């Protein structure tokens, strides 16, 4: 009986611990400094501006992407996921299509300081 009870309670405890860890990670990311990002618009001139700059269509902001995505509490916990899906996801998709593509493997290829965003 005690083994059955343990088998039933252990997953519940692990789920609870996972939820707490997830909340802690979200709070830590919200207050953390973002890693620097290298981005050259001239390397992306074949891509429509609207593919990345949704604010051109929905008029939600001006300035750098990080200005809103880091300070707006409705999206700041998602900033890392959003940019990895957008940037890295596009590079991987272009690579799969056999097109020119940007970095897909090494973090340092994107996460270096860039004075000219």
Secondary structure, 3 states (H helix, E strand, C coil): CHHHHHHHHHHHHHHHHHHHHHHHHHHHHHHCCCCCCCCCHHHHCCCCHHHCCCHHHHCCCCCCHHHHHHHCCCCHHHHHHHHHHHHHHHHHHHHHCCCCCCCCCCHHHCCCCCCCC
